Each structure stands twice: as structure tokens, then as C-alpha cells.
């Protein structure tokens, strides 16, 4: 995701909450810190788990289809 776009989205949320008050440096730092934490969480993802789940699910699905067809033919 585009970090600049994400920052502006969060900035708009904070400004909407605060009204027309300008942001102080602490709030700006908080926004940047939340983006850094989000990047750290993204690095912890394990896409191979999702791939494994998809493969196992596909095997189960097609084995049920084959079993059902063989059941109808017998």
C-alpha cells in the first residue's frame, strides 16, 4: 500500500475528529509510528500458510466431487 496515501487517510481521520485545530508534533509522530507498526505486521505474514490451506481445500473439494460422481455411477 502507498505509505503517503495511508498517511493522508489517517491524517484526515484525525482532522475530522479534532475539527479545524492544527495537529501538534506529537500527533504527527503518532501517525508515522502507526504506519511503521503496520509495516512491521506486514513483514510477519506467512503467505505459505494460505497457499497450504488453499491446496488442502482444493484436494478435499475435488475428492468430494469425485466421490459423489462415483457414487451416482454405481
Phi, psi and omega per residue, in radians:
X1 nan 2.592 -3.140
X2 -1.234 2.080 -3.075
X3 -1.139 -0.636 3.133
X4 -1.139 -0.744 3.130
X5 -1.143 -0.726 3.114
X6 -1.108 -0.706 3.124
X7 -1.098 -0.776 -3.125
X8 -1.156 -0.628 3.101
X9 -1.097 -0.793 3.128
X10 -1.189 -0.627 3.114
X11 -1.086 -0.742 3.107
X12 -1.107 -0.663 3.114
X13 -1.092 -0.775 -3.123
X14 -1.170 -0.735 3.141
X15 -1.149 -0.632 3.102
X16 -1.124 -0.666 3.138
X17 -1.220 -0.731 -3.059
X18 -1.496 -0.328 -3.078
X19 1.555 -2.446 -3.078
X20 -1.567 0.072 3.131
X21 -1.170 2.379 3.079
X22 -1.238 2.646 3.130
X23 -1.346 2.489 3.034
X24 -1.595 3.006 -3.051
X25 -1.108 -0.582 -3.140
X26 -1.109 -0.720 3.128
X27 -1.200 -0.659 3.087
X28 -1.130 -0.744 3.093
X29 -1.094 -0.644 3.123
X30 -1.113 -0.692 3.107
X31 -1.103 -0.805 3.123
X32 -1.123 -0.649 3.136
X33 -1.141 -0.675 3.128
X34 -1.159 -0.604 3.082
X35 -1.184 -0.645 3.106
X36 -1.139 -0.732 3.111
X37 -1.100 -0.657 3.130
X38 -1.137 -0.680 3.093
X39 -1.144 -0.655 3.120
X40 -1.133 -0.687 3.107
X41 -1.151 -0.632 -3.141
X42 -1.129 -0.595 3.138
X43 -1.245 -0.378 -3.098
X44 -1.480 -0.079 -3.113
X45 -1.207 2.645 3.135
X46 -2.183 1.625 -3.076
X47 -1.177 -0.354 -3.125
X48 -1.169 -0.449 3.105
X49 -1.173 -0.763 3.097
X50 -1.111 -0.679 3.098
X51 -1.113 -0.762 3.132
X52 -1.092 -0.750 3.120
X53 -1.104 -0.716 3.125
X54 -1.122 -0.734 -3.133
X55 -1.133 -0.826 -3.138
X56 -1.098 -0.749 3.116
X57 -1.089 -0.693 3.110
X58 -1.130 -0.748 3.121
X59 -1.095 -0.769 3.128
X60 -1.118 -0.772 -3.128
X61 -1.053 -0.882 -3.088
X62 -1.237 -0.532 3.078
X63 -1.188 -0.602 3.066
X64 -1.169 -0.712 3.098
X65 -1.080 -0.822 3.140
X66 -1.097 -0.757 3.133
X67 -1.056 -0.749 -3.131
X68 -1.144 -0.739 3.123
X69 -1.126 -0.770 3.116
X70 -1.128 -0.594 3.107
X71 -1.152 -0.701 3.125
X72 -1.208 -0.585 -3.102
X73 -1.373 -0.336 -3.096
X74 -1.584 nan nan
